[in-house]
């Protein structure tokens, strides 16, 4: 007579409880990573739009003093965001 610890390796791979649990956990981890990446992207895009909106409200004279032309705001923000990543 065998106990369950010795009987498990004799089962086909698809029927083993450990394999099913491991696959389910791996799937959950992948889903969590995907959601985390998506939330990070959403936050970065929101932050980018907020910075552009704030810089568009600034006077042209102040922007020139900072070394930014009005037409370069998006490029400047993209460079700034790239540094943060």
PDB file with SEQRES, HELIX, SHEET and CRYST1 records, atoms N, CA, C and O in Angstrom:
SEQRES   1 A   85  UNK UNK UNK UNK UNK UNK UNK UNK UNK UNK UNK UNK UNK          
SEQRES   2 A   85  UNK UNK UNK UNK UNK UNK UNK UNK UNK UNK UNK UNK UNK          
SEQRES   3 A   85  UNK UNK UNK UNK UNK UNK UNK UNK UNK UNK UNK UNK UNK          
SEQRES   4 A   85  UNK UNK UNK UNK UNK UNK UNK UNK UNK UNK UNK UNK UNK          
SEQRES   5 A   85  UNK UNK UNK UNK UNK UNK UNK UNK UNK UNK UNK UNK UNK          
SEQRES   6 A   85  UNK UNK UNK UNK UNK UNK UNK UNK UNK UNK UNK UNK UNK          
SEQRES   7 A   85  UNK UNK UNK UNK UNK UNK UNK                                  
HELIX    1 AA1 UNK A    4  UNK A    7  1                                   4    
HELIX    2 AA2 UNK A    8  UNK A   10  5                                   3    
HELIX    3 AA3 UNK A   13  UNK A   15  5                                   3    
HELIX    4 AA4 UNK A   17  UNK A   57  1                                  41    
HELIX    5 AA5 UNK A   60  UNK A   65  1                                   6    
HELIX    6 AA6 UNK A   70  UNK A   72  5                                   3    
HELIX    7 AA7 UNK A   73  UNK A   84  1                                  12    
CRYST1    1.000    1.000    1.000  90.00  90.00  90.00 P 1           1          
ATOM      1  N   UNK A   1       0.834  -1.174   0.000  1.00  0.00           N  
ATOM      2  CA  UNK A   1       0.000   0.000   0.000  1.00  0.00           C  
ATOM      3  C   UNK A   1       0.882   1.242   0.000  1.00  0.00           C  
ATOM      4  O   UNK A   1       1.902   1.284   0.689  1.00  0.00           O  
ATOM      5  N   UNK A   2       0.488   2.257  -0.778  1.00  0.00           N  
ATOM      6  CA  UNK A   2       1.280   3.489  -0.875  1.00  0.00           C  
ATOM      7  C   UNK A   2       0.527   4.632  -0.223  1.00  0.00           C  
ATOM      8  O   UNK A   2      -0.697   4.619  -0.094  1.00  0.00           O  
ATOM      9  N   UNK A   3       1.305   5.614   0.177  1.00  0.00           N  
ATOM     10  CA  UNK A   3       0.655   6.816   0.694  1.00  0.00           C  
ATOM     11  C   UNK A   3       0.582   7.853  -0.437  1.00  0.00           C  
ATOM     12  O   UNK A   3       1.056   7.593  -1.543  1.00  0.00           O  
ATOM     13  N   UNK A   4       0.007   8.994  -0.174  1.00  0.00           N  
ATOM     14  CA  UNK A   4      -0.205   9.985  -1.217  1.00  0.00           C  
ATOM     15  C   UNK A   4       1.089  10.603  -1.724  1.00  0.00           C  
ATOM     16  O   UNK A   4       1.143  11.024  -2.880  1.00  0.00           O  
ATOM     17  N   UNK A   5       2.123  10.674  -0.913  1.00  0.00           N  
ATOM     18  CA  UNK A   5       3.365  11.284  -1.364  1.00  0.00           C  
ATOM     19  C   UNK A   5       4.058  10.437  -2.415  1.00  0.00           C  
ATOM     20  O   UNK A   5       4.719  10.987  -3.296  1.00  0.00           O  
ATOM     21  N   UNK A   6       3.935   9.153  -2.357  1.00  0.00           N  
ATOM     22  CA  UNK A   6       4.559   8.305  -3.373  1.00  0.00           C  
ATOM     23  C   UNK A   6       3.642   8.084  -4.554  1.00  0.00           C  
ATOM     24  O   UNK A   6       4.119   7.717  -5.628  1.00  0.00           O  
ATOM     25  N   UNK A   7       2.351   8.292  -4.401  1.00  0.00           N  
ATOM     26  CA  UNK A   7       1.411   8.078  -5.485  1.00  0.00           C  
ATOM     27  C   UNK A   7       1.371   9.264  -6.447  1.00  0.00           C  
ATOM     28  O   UNK A   7       1.045   9.082  -7.620  1.00  0.00           O  
ATOM     29  N   UNK A   8       1.685  10.443  -5.996  1.00  0.00           N  
ATOM     30  CA  UNK A   8       1.587  11.637  -6.830  1.00  0.00           C  
ATOM     31  C   UNK A   8       2.486  11.561  -8.067  1.00  0.00           C  
ATOM     32  O   UNK A   8       2.012  11.876  -9.158  1.00  0.00           O  
ATOM     33  N   UNK A   9       3.745  11.165  -7.958  1.00  0.00           N  
ATOM     34  CA  UNK A   9       4.572  11.098  -9.167  1.00  0.00           C  
ATOM     35  C   UNK A   9       4.079  10.069 -10.187  1.00  0.00           C  
ATOM     36  O   UNK A   9       4.424  10.163 -11.365  1.00  0.00           O  
ATOM     37  N   UNK A  10       3.292   9.106  -9.765  1.00  0.00           N  
ATOM     38  CA  UNK A  10       2.788   8.090 -10.678  1.00  0.00           C  
ATOM     39  C   UNK A  10       1.625   8.607 -11.513  1.00  0.00           C  
ATOM     40  O   UNK A  10       1.292   8.007 -12.535  1.00  0.00           O  
ATOM     41  N   UNK A  11       1.005   9.699 -11.104  1.00  0.00           N  
ATOM     42  CA  UNK A  11      -0.123  10.263 -11.850  1.00  0.00           C  
ATOM     43  C   UNK A  11       0.370  10.975 -13.109  1.00  0.00           C  
ATOM     44  O   UNK A  11       1.501  11.458 -13.139  1.00  0.00           O  
ATOM     45  N   UNK A  12      -0.453  11.044 -14.131  1.00  0.00           N  
ATOM     46  CA  UNK A  12      -0.090  11.842 -15.304  1.00  0.00           C  
ATOM     47  C   UNK A  12       0.073  13.305 -14.910  1.00  0.00           C  
ATOM     48  O   UNK A  12      -0.537  13.771 -13.948  1.00  0.00           O  
ATOM     49  N   UNK A  13       0.902  14.021 -15.661  1.00  0.00           N  
ATOM     50  CA  UNK A  13       1.211  15.418 -15.302  1.00  0.00           C  
ATOM     51  C   UNK A  13      -0.032  16.284 -15.170  1.00  0.00           C  
ATOM     52  O   UNK A  13      -0.099  17.109 -14.258  1.00  0.00           O  
ATOM     53  N   UNK A  14      -0.997  16.131 -16.026  1.00  0.00           N  
ATOM     54  CA  UNK A  14      -2.194  16.961 -15.992  1.00  0.00           C  
ATOM     55  C   UNK A  14      -3.054  16.755 -14.764  1.00  0.00           C  
ATOM     56  O   UNK A  14      -3.843  17.631 -14.410  1.00  0.00           O  
ATOM     57  N   UNK A  15      -2.918  15.621 -14.111  1.00  0.00           N  
ATOM     58  CA  UNK A  15      -3.750  15.332 -12.945  1.00  0.00           C  
ATOM     59  C   UNK A  15      -3.090  15.721 -11.627  1.00  0.00           C  
ATOM     60  O   UNK A  15      -3.738  15.710 -10.581  1.00  0.00           O  
ATOM     61  N   UNK A  16      -1.847  16.052 -11.670  1.00  0.00           N  
ATOM     62  CA  UNK A  16      -1.151  16.394 -10.428  1.00  0.00           C  
ATOM     63  C   UNK A  16      -1.642  17.730  -9.893  1.00  0.00           C  
ATOM     64  O   UNK A  16      -1.704  18.717 -10.626  1.00  0.00           O  
ATOM     65  N   UNK A  17      -1.979  17.753  -8.652  1.00  0.00           N  
ATOM     66  CA  UNK A  17      -2.504  18.956  -7.996  1.00  0.00           C  
ATOM     67  C   UNK A  17      -1.437  20.048  -7.955  1.00  0.00           C  
ATOM     68  O   UNK A  17      -1.749  21.222  -8.155  1.00  0.00           O  
ATOM     69  N   UNK A  18      -0.201  19.681  -7.701  1.00  0.00           N  
ATOM     70  CA  UNK A  18       0.875  20.661  -7.588  1.00  0.00           C  
ATOM     71  C   UNK A  18       1.062  21.415  -8.899  1.00  0.00           C  
ATOM     72  O   UNK A  18       1.237  22.633  -8.893  1.00  0.00           O  
ATOM     73  N   UNK A  19       1.026  20.698 -10.028  1.00  0.00           N  
ATOM     74  CA  UNK A  19       1.200  21.341 -11.323  1.00  0.00           C  
ATOM     75  C   UNK A  19       0.062  22.313 -11.615  1.00  0.00           C  
ATOM     76  O   UNK A  19       0.293  23.413 -12.117  1.00  0.00           O  
ATOM     77  N   UNK A  20      -1.169  21.902 -11.300  1.00  0.00           N  
ATOM     78  CA  UNK A  20      -2.308  22.793 -11.539  1.00  0.00           C  
ATOM     79  C   UNK A  20      -2.211  24.043 -10.676  1.00  0.00           C  
ATOM     80  O   UNK A  20      -2.496  25.147 -11.140  1.00  0.00           O  
ATOM     81  N   UNK A  21      -1.812  23.872  -9.435  1.00  0.00           N  
ATOM     82  CA  UNK A  21      -1.677  25.034  -8.537  1.00  0.00           C  
ATOM     83  C   UNK A  21      -0.566  25.964  -9.020  1.00  0.00           C  
ATOM     84  O   UNK A  21      -0.719  27.185  -8.997  1.00  0.00           O  
ATOM     85  N   UNK A  22       0.549  25.383  -9.456  1.00  0.00           N  
ATOM     86  CA  UNK A  22       1.672  26.192  -9.926  1.00  0.00           C  
ATOM     87  C   UNK A  22       1.273  26.987 -11.170  1.00  0.00           C  
ATOM     88  O   UNK A  22       1.619  28.163 -11.288  1.00  0.00           O  
ATOM     89  N   UNK A  23       0.548  26.354 -12.099  1.00  0.00           N  
ATOM     90  CA  UNK A  23       0.097  27.058 -13.301  1.00  0.00           C  
ATOM     91  C   UNK A  23      -0.883  28.159 -12.945  1.00  0.00           C  
ATOM     92  O   UNK A  23      -0.827  29.245 -13.522  1.00  0.00           O  
ATOM     93  N   UNK A  24      -1.767  27.901 -12.017  1.00  0.00           N  
ATOM     94  CA  UNK A  24      -2.744  28.915 -11.614  1.00  0.00           C  
ATOM     95  C   UNK A  24      -2.051  30.111 -10.958  1.00  0.00           C  
ATOM     96  O   UNK A  24      -2.409  31.257 -11.227  1.00  0.00           O  
ATOM     97  N   UNK A  25      -1.072  29.852 -10.110  1.00  0.00           N  
ATOM     98  CA  UNK A  25      -0.339  30.942  -9.461  1.00  0.00           C  
ATOM     99  C   UNK A  25       0.476  31.737 -10.467  1.00  0.00           C  
ATOM    100  O   UNK A  25       0.554  32.962 -10.375  1.00  0.00           O  
ATOM    101  N   UNK A  26       1.082  31.050 -11.427  1.00  0.00           N  
ATOM    102  CA  UNK A  26       1.856  31.743 -12.456  1.00  0.00           C  
ATOM    103  C   UNK A  26       0.938  32.638 -13.284  1.00  0.00           C  
ATOM    104  O   UNK A  26       1.314  33.756 -13.635  1.00  0.00           O  
ATOM    105  N   UNK A  27      -0.254  32.157 -13.595  1.00  0.00           N  
ATOM    106  CA  UNK A  27      -1.215  32.964 -14.337  1.00  0.00           C  
ATOM    107  C   UNK A  27      -1.658  34.190 -13.558  1.00  0.00           C  
ATOM    108  O   UNK A  27      -1.824  35.268 -14.128  1.00  0.00           O  
ATOM    109  N   UNK A  28      -1.850  34.027 -12.253  1.00  0.00           N  
ATOM    110  CA  UNK A  28      -2.243  35.162 -11.412  1.00  0.00           C  
ATOM    111  C   UNK A  28      -1.119  36.188 -11.333  1.00  0.00           C  
ATOM    112  O   UNK A  28      -1.371  37.392 -11.379  1.00  0.00           O  
ATOM    113  N   UNK A  29       0.128  35.713 -11.214  1.00  0.00           N  
ATOM    114  CA  UNK A  29       1.268  36.636 -11.164  1.00  0.00           C  
ATOM    115  C   UNK A  29       1.393  37.411 -12.466  1.00  0.00           C  
ATOM    116  O   UNK A  29       1.658  38.613 -12.450  1.00  0.00           O  
ATOM    117  N   UNK A  30       1.204  36.733 -13.595  1.00  0.00           N  
ATOM    118  CA  UNK A  30       1.271  37.415 -14.885  1.00  0.00           C  
ATOM    119  C   UNK A  30       0.182  38.465 -15.004  1.00  0.00           C  
ATOM    120  O   UNK A  30       0.422  39.557 -15.517  1.00  0.00           O  
ATOM    121  N   UNK A  31      -1.003  38.143 -14.537  1.00  0.00           N  
ATOM    122  CA  UNK A  31      -2.107  39.097 -14.576  1.00  0.00           C  
ATOM    123  C   UNK A  31      -1.807  40.313 -13.697  1.00  0.00           C  
ATOM    124  O   UNK A  31      -2.061  41.449 -14.098  1.00  0.00           O  
ATOM    125  N   UNK A  32      -1.272  40.075 -12.509  1.00  0.00           N  
ATOM    126  CA  UNK A  32      -0.931  41.176 -11.606  1.00  0.00           C  
ATOM    127  C   UNK A  32       0.143  42.058 -12.211  1.00  0.00           C  
ATOM    128  O   UNK A  32       0.066  43.283 -12.116  1.00  0.00           O  
ATOM    129  N   UNK A  33       1.155  41.445 -12.839  1.00  0.00           N  
ATOM    130  CA  UNK A  33       2.207  42.237 -13.490  1.00  0.00           C  
ATOM    131  C   UNK A  33       1.642  43.072 -14.628  1.00  0.00           C  
ATOM    132  O   UNK A  33       2.014  44.234 -14.793  1.00  0.00           O  
ATOM    133  N   UNK A  34       0.749  42.490 -15.410  1.00  0.00           N  
ATOM    134  CA  UNK A  34       0.152  43.208 -16.525  1.00  0.00           C  
ATOM    135  C   UNK A  34      -0.669  44.394 -16.013  1.00  0.00           C  
ATOM    136  O   UNK A  34      -0.593  45.487 -16.574  1.00  0.00           O  
ATOM    137  N   UNK A  35      -1.440  44.187 -14.968  1.00  0.00           N  
ATOM    138  CA  UNK A  35      -2.237  45.271 -14.399  1.00  0.00           C  
ATOM    139  C   UNK A  35      -1.329  46.357 -13.825  1.00  0.00           C  
ATOM    140  O   UNK A  35      -1.611  47.545 -13.983  1.00  0.00           O  
ATOM    141  N   UNK A  36      -0.252  45.964 -13.166  1.00  0.00           N  
ATOM    142  CA  UNK A  36       0.681  46.946 -12.600  1.00  0.00           C  
ATOM    143  C   UNK A  36       1.329  47.780 -13.700  1.00  0.00           C  
ATOM    144  O   UNK A  36       1.457  48.997 -13.563  1.00  0.00           O  
ATOM    145  N   UNK A  37       1.742  47.128 -14.798  1.00  0.00           N  
ATOM    146  CA  UNK A  37       2.331  47.870 -15.919  1.00  0.00           C  
ATOM    147  C   UNK A  37       1.323  48.826 -16.542  1.00  0.00           C  
ATOM    148  O   UNK A  37       1.664  49.955 -16.896  1.00  0.00           O  
ATOM    149  N   UNK A  38       0.081  48.372 -16.672  1.00  0.00           N  
ATOM    150  CA  UNK A  38      -0.953  49.209 -17.251  1.00  0.00           C  
ATOM    151  C   UNK A  38      -1.234  50.420 -16.355  1.00  0.00           C  
ATOM    152  O   UNK A  38      -1.381  51.537 -16.849  1.00  0.00           O  
ATOM    153  N   UNK A  39      -1.307  50.201 -15.057  1.00  0.00           N  
ATOM    154  CA  UNK A  39      -1.542  51.314 -14.130  1.00  0.00           C  
ATOM    155  C   UNK A  39      -0.368  52.300 -14.150  1.00  0.00           C  
ATOM    156  O   UNK A  39      -0.572  53.511 -14.068  1.00  0.00           O  
ATOM    157  N   UNK A  40       0.839  51.789 -14.257  1.00  0.00           N  
ATOM    158  CA  UNK A  40       2.009  52.654 -14.334  1.00  0.00           C  
ATOM    159  C   UNK A  40       1.967  53.504 -15.599  1.00  0.00           C  
ATOM    160  O   UNK A  40       2.277  54.695 -15.562  1.00  0.00           O  
ATOM    161  N   UNK A  41       1.582  52.890 -16.721  1.00  0.00           N  
ATOM    162  CA  UNK A  41       1.485  53.627 -17.978  1.00  0.00           C  
ATOM    163  C   UNK A  41       0.396  54.697 -17.886  1.00  0.00           C  
ATOM    164  O   UNK A  41       0.598  55.825 -18.334  1.00  0.00           O  
ATOM    165  N   UNK A  42      -0.748  54.353 -17.313  1.00  0.00           N  
ATOM    166  CA  UNK A  42      -1.847  55.306 -17.171  1.00  0.00           C  
ATOM    167  C   UNK A  42      -1.403  56.485 -16.302  1.00  0.00           C  
ATOM    168  O   UNK A  42      -1.689  57.638 -16.626  1.00  0.00           O  
ATOM    169  N   UNK A  43      -0.709  56.201 -15.206  1.00  0.00           N  
ATOM    170  CA  UNK A  43      -0.236  57.283 -14.336  1.00  0.00           C  
ATOM    171  C   UNK A  43       0.759  58.180 -15.076  1.00  0.00           C  
ATOM    172  O   UNK A  43       0.693  59.404 -14.961  1.00  0.00           O  
ATOM    173  N   UNK A  44       1.678  57.580 -15.834  1.00  0.00           N  
ATOM    174  CA  UNK A  44       2.678  58.363 -16.562  1.00  0.00           C  
ATOM    175  C   UNK A  44       2.017  59.254 -17.607  1.00  0.00           C  
ATOM    176  O   UNK A  44       2.403  60.412 -17.766  1.00  0.00           O  
ATOM    177  N   UNK A  45       1.028  58.727 -18.317  1.00  0.00           N  
ATOM    178  CA  UNK A  45       0.331  59.533 -19.321  1.00  0.00           C  
ATOM    179  C   UNK A  45      -0.460  60.662 -18.677  1.00  0.00           C  
ATOM    180  O   UNK A  45      -0.492  61.773 -19.207  1.00  0.00           O  
ATOM    181  N   UNK A  46      -1.092  60.396 -17.556  1.00  0.00           N  
ATOM    182  CA  UNK A  46      -1.833  61.443 -16.845  1.00  0.00           C  
ATOM    183  C   UNK A  46      -0.876  62.533 -16.372  1.00  0.00           C  
ATOM    184  O   UNK A  46      -1.150  63.725 -16.508  1.00  0.00           O  
ATOM    185  N   UNK A  47       0.263  62.092 -15.809  1.00  0.00           N  
ATOM    186  CA  UNK A  47       1.243  63.051 -15.307  1.00  0.00           C  
ATOM    187  C   UNK A  47       1.799  63.901 -16.440  1.00  0.00           C  
ATOM    188  O   UNK A  47       1.986  65.107 -16.275  1.00  0.00           O  
ATOM    189  N   UNK A  48       2.068  63.278 -17.605  1.00  0.00           N  
ATOM    190  CA  UNK A  48       2.575  64.002 -18.765  1.00  0.00           C  
ATOM    191  C   UNK A  48       1.586  65.089 -19.194  1.00  0.00           C  
ATOM    192  O   UNK A  48       1.978  66.230 -19.438  1.00  0.00           O  
ATOM    193  N   UNK A  49       0.301  64.729 -19.283  1.00  0.00           N  
ATOM    194  CA  UNK A  49      -0.709  65.714 -19.677  1.00  0.00           C  
ATOM    195  C   UNK A  49      -0.817  66.857 -18.671  1.00  0.00           C  
ATOM    196  O   UNK A  49      -1.006  68.011 -19.056  1.00  0.00           O  
ATOM    197  N   UNK A  50      -0.696  66.536 -17.386  1.00  0.00           N  
ATOM    198  CA  UNK A  50      -0.775  67.581 -16.357  1.00  0.00           C  
ATOM    199  C   UNK A  50       0.409  68.555 -16.464  1.00  0.00           C  
ATOM    200  O   UNK A  50       0.237  69.765 -16.317  1.00  0.00           O  
ATOM    201  N   UNK A  51       1.596  68.024 -16.716  1.00  0.00           N  
ATOM    202  CA  UNK A  51       2.774  68.895 -16.852  1.00  0.00           C  
ATOM    203  C   UNK A  51       2.635  69.783 -18.080  1.00  0.00           C  
ATOM    204  O   UNK A  51       2.925  70.978 -18.017  1.00  0.00           O  
ATOM    205  N   UNK A  52       2.195  69.211 -19.194  1.00  0.00           N  
ATOM    206  CA  UNK A  52       2.000  70.000 -20.416  1.00  0.00           C  
ATOM    207  C   UNK A  52       0.947  71.078 -20.184  1.00  0.00           C  
ATOM    208  O   UNK A  52       1.122  72.219 -20.612  1.00  0.00           O  
ATOM    209  N   UNK A  53      -0.138  70.724 -19.514  1.00  0.00           N  
ATOM    210  CA  UNK A  53      -1.196  71.694 -19.227  1.00  0.00           C  
ATOM    211  C   UNK A  53      -0.663  72.841 -18.352  1.00  0.00           C  
ATOM    212  O   UNK A  53      -0.993  74.005 -18.579  1.00  0.00           O  
ATOM    213  N   UNK A  54       0.150  72.506 -17.368  1.00  0.00           N  
ATOM    214  CA  UNK A  54       0.703  73.537 -16.482  1.00  0.00           C  
ATOM    215  C   UNK A  54       1.681  74.443 -17.231  1.00  0.00           C  
ATOM    216  O   UNK A  54       1.667  75.661 -17.049  1.00  0.00           O  
ATOM    217  N   UNK A  55       2.528  73.847 -18.073  1.00  0.00           N  
ATOM    218  CA  UNK A  55       3.488  74.666 -18.827  1.00  0.00           C  
ATOM    219  C   UNK A  55       2.801  75.532 -19.874  1.00  0.00           C  
ATOM    220  O   UNK A  55       3.287  76.619 -20.184  1.00  0.00           O  
ATOM    221  N   UNK A  56       1.694  75.076 -20.418  1.00  0.00           N  
ATOM    222  CA  UNK A  56       0.959  75.898 -21.385  1.00  0.00           C  
ATOM    223  C   UNK A  56       0.337  77.124 -20.728  1.00  0.00           C  
ATOM    224  O   UNK A  56       0.066  78.112 -21.410  1.00  0.00           O  
ATOM    225  N   UNK A  57       0.106  77.082 -19.428  1.00  0.00           N  
ATOM    226  CA  UNK A  57      -0.450  78.227 -18.704  1.00  0.00           C  
ATOM    227  C   UNK A  57       0.614  79.276 -18.369  1.00  0.00           C  
ATOM    228  O   UNK A  57       0.289  80.419 -18.049  1.00  0.00           O  
ATOM    229  N   UNK A  58       1.887  78.875 -18.447  1.00  0.00           N  
ATOM    230  CA  UNK A  58       2.981  79.779 -18.081  1.00  0.00           C  
ATOM    231  C   UNK A  58       3.186  80.815 -19.196  1.00  0.00           C  
ATOM    232  O   UNK A  58       3.011  80.518 -20.378  1.00  0.00           O  
ATOM    233  N   UNK A  59       3.554  82.017 -18.796  1.00  0.00           N  
ATOM    234  CA  UNK A  59       3.821  83.123 -19.714  1.00  0.00           C  
ATOM    235  C   UNK A  59       5.013  82.782 -20.622  1.00  0.00           C  
ATOM    236  O   UNK A  59       5.942  82.092 -20.204  1.00  0.00           O  
ATOM    237  N   UNK A  60       4.974  83.277 -21.872  1.00  0.00           N  
ATOM    238  CA  UNK A  60       6.052  83.013 -22.836  1.00  0.00           C  
ATOM    239  C   UNK A  60       7.400  83.530 -22.335  1.00  0.00           C  
ATOM    240  O   UNK A  60       8.433  82.895 -22.546  1.00  0.00           O  
ATOM    241  N   UNK A  61       7.383  84.665 -21.682  1.00  0.00           N  
ATOM    242  CA  UNK A  61       8.634  85.241 -21.167  1.00  0.00           C  
ATOM    243  C   UNK A  61       9.279  84.308 -20.139  1.00  0.00           C  
ATOM    244  O   UNK A  61      10.491  84.095 -20.167  1.00  0.00           O  
ATOM    245  N   UNK A  62       8.478  83.760 -19.241  1.00  0.00           N  
ATOM    246  CA  UNK A  62       9.013  82.839 -18.236  1.00  0.00           C  
ATOM    247  C   UNK A  62       9.523  81.541 -18.874  1.00  0.00           C  
ATOM    248  O   UNK A  62      10.528  80.980 -18.437  1.00  0.00           O  
ATOM    249  N   UNK A  63       8.827  81.077 -19.901  1.00  0.00           N  
ATOM    250  CA  UNK A  63       9.284  79.873 -20.600  1.00  0.00           C  
ATOM    251  C   UNK A  63      10.632  80.121 -21.271  1.00  0.00           C  
ATOM    252  O   UNK A  63      11.526  79.278 -21.203  1.00  0.00           O  
ATOM    253  N   UNK A  64      10.779  81.280 -21.921  1.00  0.00           N  
ATOM    254  CA  UNK A  64      12.064  81.601 -22.562  1.00  0.00           C  
ATOM    255  C   UNK A  64      13.169  81.712 -21.526  1.00  0.00           C  
ATOM    256  O   UNK A  64      14.297  81.287 -21.776  1.00  0.00           O  
ATOM    257  N   UNK A  65      12.858  82.280 -20.359  1.00  0.00           N  
ATOM    258  CA  UNK A  65      13.856  82.363 -19.285  1.00  0.00           C  
ATOM    259  C   UNK A  65      14.310  80.969 -18.845  1.00  0.00           C  
ATOM    260  O   UNK A  65      15.459  80.779 -18.447  1.00  0.00           O  
ATOM    261  N   UNK A  66      13.398  79.998 -18.920  1.00  0.00           N  
ATOM    262  CA  UNK A  66      13.736  78.623 -18.555  1.00  0.00           C  
ATOM    263  C   UNK A  66      14.403  77.883 -19.712  1.00  0.00           C  
ATOM    264  O   UNK A  66      14.863  76.753 -19.545  1.00  0.00           O  
ATOM    265  N   UNK A  67      14.457  78.518 -20.888  1.00  0.00           N  
ATOM    266  CA  UNK A  67      15.098  77.899 -22.041  1.00  0.00           C  
ATOM    267  C   UNK A  67      14.168  77.012 -22.844  1.00  0.00           C  
ATOM    268  O   UNK A  67      14.616  76.110 -23.552  1.00  0.00           O  
ATOM    269  N   UNK A  68      12.872  77.271 -22.735  1.00  0.00           N  
ATOM    270  CA  UNK A  68      11.888  76.456 -23.445  1.00  0.00           C  
ATOM    271  C   UNK A  68      11.066  77.373 -24.351  1.00  0.00           C  
ATOM    272  O   UNK A  68      10.569  78.409 -23.909  1.00  0.00           O  
ATOM    273  N   UNK A  69      10.928  76.990 -25.602  1.00  0.00           N  
ATOM    274  CA  UNK A  69      10.026  77.703 -26.504  1.00  0.00           C  
ATOM    275  C   UNK A  69       8.650  77.060 -26.411  1.00  0.00           C  
ATOM    276  O   UNK A  69       8.537  75.890 -26.047  1.00  0.00           O  
ATOM    277  N   UNK A  70       7.613  77.802 -26.734  1.00  0.00           N  
ATOM    278  CA  UNK A  70       6.252  77.296 -26.629  1.00  0.00           C  
ATOM    279  C   UNK A  70       6.056  76.019 -27.463  1.00  0.00           C  
ATOM    280  O   UNK A  70       5.342  75.111 -27.038  1.00  0.00           O  
ATOM    281  N   UNK A  71       6.676  75.946 -28.626  1.00  0.00           N  
ATOM    282  CA  UNK A  71       6.525  74.778 -29.488  1.00  0.00           C  
ATOM    283  C   UNK A  71       7.329  73.565 -29.026  1.00  0.00           C  
ATOM    284  O   UNK A  71       7.161  72.472 -29.566  1.00  0.00           O  
ATOM    285  N   UNK A  72       8.192  73.747 -28.041  1.00  0.00           N  
ATOM    286  CA  UNK A  72       9.042  72.654 -27.553  1.00  0.00           C  
ATOM    287  C   UNK A  72       8.547  72.048 -26.245  1.00  0.00           C  
ATOM    288  O   UNK A  72       9.232  71.213 -25.653  1.00  0.00           O  
ATOM    289  N   UNK A  73       7.386  72.451 -25.795  1.00  0.00           N  
ATOM    290  CA  UNK A  73       6.898  71.992 -24.494  1.00  0.00           C  
ATOM    291  C   UNK A  73       6.734  70.476 -24.460  1.00  0.00           C  
ATOM    292  O   UNK A  73       7.190  69.826 -23.519  1.00  0.00           O  
ATOM    293  N   UNK A  74       6.090  69.908 -25.473  1.00  0.00           N  
ATOM    294  CA  UNK A  74       5.867  68.452 -25.459  1.00  0.00           C  
ATOM    295  C   UNK A  74       7.180  67.688 -25.523  1.00  0.00           C  
ATOM    296  O   UNK A  74       7.349  66.685 -24.829  1.00  0.00           O  
ATOM    297  N   UNK A  75       8.107  68.151 -26.350  1.00  0.00           N  
ATOM    298  CA  UNK A  75       9.420  67.500 -26.426  1.00  0.00           C  
ATOM    299  C   UNK A  75      10.150  67.597 -25.081  1.00  0.00           C  
ATOM    300  O   UNK A  75      10.777  66.635 -24.637  1.00  0.00           O  
ATOM    301  N   UNK A  76      10.061  68.756 -24.444  1.00  0.00           N  
ATOM    302  CA  UNK A  76      10.688  68.939 -23.142  1.00  0.00           C  
ATOM    303  C   UNK A  76      10.094  67.994 -22.098  1.00  0.00           C  
ATOM    304  O   UNK A  76      10.823  67.382 -21.316  1.00  0.00           O  
ATOM    305  N   UNK A  77       8.770  67.883 -22.093  1.00  0.00           N  
ATOM    306  CA  UNK A  77       8.091  67.008 -21.124  1.00  0.00           C  
ATOM    307  C   UNK A  77       8.434  65.544 -21.390  1.00  0.00           C  
ATOM    308  O   UNK A  77       8.637  64.777 -20.450  1.00  0.00           O  
ATOM    309  N   UNK A  78       8.501  65.151 -22.665  1.00  0.00           N  
ATOM    310  CA  UNK A  78       8.877  63.772 -22.988  1.00  0.00           C  
ATOM    311  C   UNK A  78      10.289  63.457 -22.504  1.00  0.00           C  
ATOM    312  O   UNK A  78      10.539  62.366 -21.991  1.00  0.00           O  
ATOM    313  N   UNK A  79      11.213  64.403 -22.663  1.00  0.00           N  
ATOM    314  CA  UNK A  79      12.573  64.219 -22.165  1.00  0.00           C  
ATOM    315  C   UNK A  79      12.586  64.123 -20.647  1.00  0.00           C  
ATOM    316  O   UNK A  79      13.292  63.295 -20.072  1.00  0.00           O  
ATOM    317  N   UNK A  80      11.805  64.969 -20.010  1.00  0.00           N  
ATOM    318  CA  UNK A  80      11.703  64.941 -18.555  1.00  0.00           C  
ATOM    319  C   UNK A  80      11.143  63.610 -18.062  1.00  0.00           C  
ATOM    320  O   UNK A  80      11.657  63.030 -17.106  1.00  0.00           O  
ATOM    321  N   UNK A  81      10.099  63.134 -18.711  1.00  0.00           N  
ATOM    322  CA  UNK A  81       9.489  61.851 -18.321  1.00  0.00           C  
ATOM    323  C   UNK A  81      10.466  60.687 -18.546  1.00  0.00           C  
ATOM    324  O   UNK A  81      10.490  59.742 -17.756  1.00  0.00           O  
ATOM    325  N   UNK A  82      11.257  60.747 -19.597  1.00  0.00           N  
ATOM    326  CA  UNK A  82      12.224  59.680 -19.881  1.00  0.00           C  
ATOM    327  C   UNK A  82      13.283  59.609 -18.791  1.00  0.00           C  
ATOM    328  O   UNK A  82      13.779  58.526 -18.478  1.00  0.00           O  
ATOM    329  N   UNK A  83      13.632  60.742 -18.216  1.00  0.00           N  
ATOM    330  CA  UNK A  83      14.608  60.746 -17.119  1.00  0.00           C  
ATOM    331  C   UNK A  83      14.067  60.086 -15.872  1.00  0.00           C  
ATOM    332  O   UNK A  83      14.823  59.486 -15.108  1.00  0.00           O  
ATOM    333  N   UNK A  84      12.765  60.188 -15.656  1.00  0.00           N  
ATOM    334  CA  UNK A  84      12.148  59.615 -14.457  1.00  0.00           C  
ATOM    335  C   UNK A  84      12.024  58.112 -14.522  1.00  0.00           C  
ATOM    336  O   UNK A  84      11.882  57.462 -13.487  1.00  0.00           O  
ATOM    337  N   UNK A  85      12.076  57.539 -15.714  1.00  0.00           N  
ATOM    338  CA  UNK A  85      11.887  56.081 -15.844  1.00  0.00           C  
ATOM    339  C   UNK A  85      13.132  55.331 -15.607  1.00  0.00           C  
ATOM    340  O   UNK A  85      13.135  54.102 -15.679  1.00  0.00           O  
TER     341      UNK A  85                                                      
END                                                                             
